[in-house]
Each structure stands twice: as structure tokens, then as C-alpha cells.
Amino acid sequence: MSYRNRTFVSFASEDIHYYRLMKAWRENSRFDFDFHDAHDLNTARDTSSPMTINLRLRERLKNTKQVVMLIGDITRRKAATPGSFIGYEARTIKSLEVPIIFANLNKSRVAESNRIPEILLDLFSVSVSFNPAIIKYALDSFPNEYRQLRRTKHGPHEYSSDHYSYVGL
């Protein structure tokens, strides 16, 4: 198995601008934010067939240390739609047991079960607000916590206000 050091960012296509913002944070020296983007691996063209795109998504997820799923207004509904790429990603994340961090685009600091894709609700996960400081904290901390506790903890969790204070929020 290859070394898993990448972060896969999952999002509904309508929320792509938030993914682009994360990439801008990474490139801006004013932000202490970095991640190795799994989207840089095994690129597929817009003209690729859905089967080819799903194959590339699976390859990326197999080489992923963690997933950040951007949780917007339509994420849950779209993930439940047969044939959607975010639905395929959610099913693959579950089958590969990849640590998942939910980033709430509405800035909520709590796990909002009514917005998380239903297929992922039973997995041990953490929900954070969409902010570079707390997302970076989760990227640095949650994968180890997940490996230690995934057999005993289930469902979405969130960080306490102490965690947010620790990162200056």
C-alpha cells in the first residue's frame, strides 16, 4: 500500500468555490494552513465517463490520509442522489474507513446530523466550522484520534470551545 499523506476534499459541485478558497489559504503566507491535496493525483477530464471519474476518485481516496467534506445546504441531499460523485465519494469513504472531518460552510461549530450525508452518520467523525485555523487543527489531530478510537466511538463529534480557543478562535 502506498503512503497515505494526502487530504481529499469532498464537496458538492455547487460548493467548489469553498474548495478553491481552501487552496487560496494554502497559497497565502498570511495563513498557517497547508494540506497535500489528493485532487492533484490521477486527474480526470470533464469529458471522462462517470465510470472513469469514479475509478479516479477511488484511487485518490485509497491514497488519502483523511477527508475534509465541505457540508453545505445541499450536501446531504446530493450525496443521497444515485449517480452523484459526492454520493460515490461518501460510499467509498465509508468502505475504506478514511478519517473524515466535516467542515460546516455555515460556520457552525457543532455536528449537524441533518446536514451530514446519511451514509456517514454512524462513522466516528469530527465537525468543525469552515475556518482555516480549526480545519488545520483537525487535519493535524483527528487522524490519530480516529485510528485509536474508531472501534469504540461512533457518530459525529465536535470540538469543545477550548479547542477553538486554543487555535485563537
C-alpha positions as CSV (number, residue, x, y, z in Angstrom):
1,M,0.0,0.0,0.0
2,S,1.3,3.4,-0.8
3,Y,2.0,6.0,1.9
4,R,-1.1,7.9,2.8
5,N,-0.2,11.6,3.2
6,R,-2.9,13.4,1.2
7,T,-6.1,15.1,2.1
8,F,-9.1,14.6,-0.1
9,V,-11.6,17.5,-0.1
10,S,-15.1,16.3,-0.9
11,F,-17.8,18.8,-1.8
12,A,-21.0,19.2,-3.8
13,S,-20.2,20.8,-7.2
14,E,-22.2,23.9,-6.1
15,D,-19.7,24.4,-3.3
16,I,-16.5,24.3,-5.4
17,H,-15.7,28.0,-4.6
18,Y,-15.1,26.9,-0.9
19,Y,-12.6,24.3,-2.1
20,R,-10.9,26.9,-4.1
21,L,-10.8,29.2,-1.1
22,M,-9.1,26.4,0.9
23,K,-6.4,26.2,-1.9
24,A,-6.0,30.0,-1.6
25,W,-5.5,29.8,2.1
26,R,-2.7,27.3,1.5
27,E,-1.0,29.6,-1.0
28,N,-1.3,32.7,1.1
29,S,1.6,33.2,3.5
30,R,-0.7,35.1,6.0
31,F,-2.5,31.8,6.8
32,D,-0.8,28.9,8.7
33,F,-2.7,26.4,6.6
34,D,-1.4,23.6,4.5
35,F,-2.5,20.3,3.1
36,H,-1.3,17.8,0.4
37,D,-4.2,17.8,-2.0
38,A,-5.4,14.4,-3.2
39,H,-7.1,16.1,-6.2
40,D,-3.6,16.6,-7.7
41,L,-3.4,12.8,-8.2
42,N,-4.9,10.8,-11.2
43,T,-6.7,13.7,-12.8
44,A,-9.8,13.1,-15.0
45,R,-11.1,15.3,-17.7
46,D,-14.5,16.8,-17.6
47,T,-15.2,14.7,-20.7
48,S,-14.3,11.5,-18.9
49,S,-17.1,9.0,-18.4
50,P,-18.7,8.7,-14.9
51,M,-17.2,5.2,-14.5
52,T,-13.7,6.6,-15.3
53,I,-14.2,9.5,-12.9
54,N,-15.4,7.1,-10.1
55,L,-12.3,5.0,-10.7
56,R,-10.0,8.0,-10.3
57,L,-11.9,9.1,-7.2
58,R,-11.4,5.7,-5.6
59,E,-7.7,5.7,-6.5
60,R,-7.4,9.1,-4.8
61,L,-9.3,8.0,-1.7
62,K,-7.1,4.9,-1.4
63,N,-4.1,7.2,-1.1
64,T,-5.7,9.5,1.3
65,K,-4.8,10.1,5.0
66,Q,-8.0,12.0,5.7
67,V,-11.0,13.6,4.1
68,V,-12.4,17.1,4.6
69,M,-16.0,17.1,3.5
70,L,-17.5,20.5,3.0
71,I,-21.0,20.5,4.4
72,G,-23.3,22.9,2.6
73,D,-27.0,23.3,2.2
74,I,-27.4,20.6,-0.4
75,T,-24.6,18.1,0.6
76,R,-26.8,15.6,2.3
77,R,-29.4,15.6,-0.4
78,K,-26.9,15.4,-3.2
79,A,-25.0,12.6,-1.6
80,A,-28.2,10.5,-1.5
81,T,-28.7,11.0,-5.2
82,P,-27.8,7.9,-7.2
83,G,-25.0,8.6,-9.7
84,S,-23.7,11.8,-7.9
85,F,-20.0,11.9,-7.4
86,I,-20.3,13.1,-3.8
87,G,-22.5,10.1,-3.2
88,Y,-19.9,7.8,-4.6
89,E,-17.2,9.5,-2.5
90,A,-19.3,9.1,0.7
91,R,-19.8,5.4,0.0
92,T,-16.1,4.9,-0.8
93,I,-15.0,6.9,2.3
94,K,-17.1,4.5,4.4
95,S,-15.9,1.4,2.8
96,L,-12.2,2.4,3.0
97,E,-12.7,3.7,6.6
98,V,-10.9,7.0,5.9
99,P,-11.0,9.6,8.8
100,I,-13.5,12.3,8.0
101,I,-13.6,15.9,9.1
102,F,-16.9,17.7,8.3
103,A,-16.4,21.5,7.7
104,N,-19.6,23.3,8.1
105,L,-19.9,26.0,5.5
106,N,-22.5,27.8,7.6
107,K,-19.7,28.3,10.2
108,S,-21.5,26.1,12.8
109,R,-19.1,24.5,15.4
110,V,-21.4,21.6,16.1
111,A,-22.1,18.4,14.3
112,E,-25.3,19.0,12.4
113,S,-26.6,15.5,11.7
114,N,-29.4,16.8,9.5
115,R,-26.8,18.1,7.0
116,I,-24.2,15.2,7.0
117,P,-24.7,12.5,4.4
118,E,-26.8,9.8,6.0
119,I,-24.4,7.0,4.9
120,L,-21.7,8.6,7.0
121,L,-23.6,9.3,10.2
122,D,-22.5,6.2,12.0
123,L,-18.8,6.8,11.4
124,F,-16.6,8.3,14.1
125,S,-16.0,11.8,12.7
126,V,-15.5,15.4,13.8
127,S,-17.4,18.5,12.7
128,V,-15.8,21.9,12.7
129,S,-16.6,25.4,11.4
130,F,-15.3,26.4,8.0
131,N,-12.2,28.3,9.2
132,P,-8.5,27.6,8.3
133,A,-7.3,27.5,12.0
134,I,-9.7,24.9,13.2
135,I,-9.6,22.9,10.0
136,K,-5.8,22.8,10.3
137,Y,-6.1,21.7,13.9
138,A,-8.4,18.9,12.9
139,L,-6.1,17.8,10.0
140,D,-3.2,17.6,12.4
141,S,-5.1,15.9,15.2
142,F,-8.1,13.9,14.1
143,P,-6.5,11.1,12.0
144,N,-4.5,9.8,15.0
145,E,-7.6,10.1,17.3
146,Y,-9.6,8.3,14.7
147,R,-7.1,5.4,14.5
148,Q,-7.2,5.0,18.2
149,L,-10.9,5.3,18.8
150,R,-12.8,4.3,15.6
151,R,-13.8,0.9,17.1
152,T,-15.2,2.4,20.3
153,K,-16.7,5.8,19.2
154,H,-19.4,6.3,16.6
155,G,-21.2,9.1,15.0
156,P,-20.3,12.8,14.5
157,H,-18.5,14.7,17.3
158,E,-17.3,18.2,17.6
159,Y,-14.5,20.1,19.3
160,S,-15.2,21.9,22.6
161,S,-14.9,25.7,22.9
162,D,-11.5,25.0,24.5
163,H,-10.2,23.7,21.2
164,Y,-11.4,26.8,19.3
165,S,-9.7,29.0,22.0
166,Y,-6.5,27.0,21.6
167,V,-6.4,27.9,17.9
168,G,-7.3,31.6,18.6
169,L,-11.0,31.5,17.7
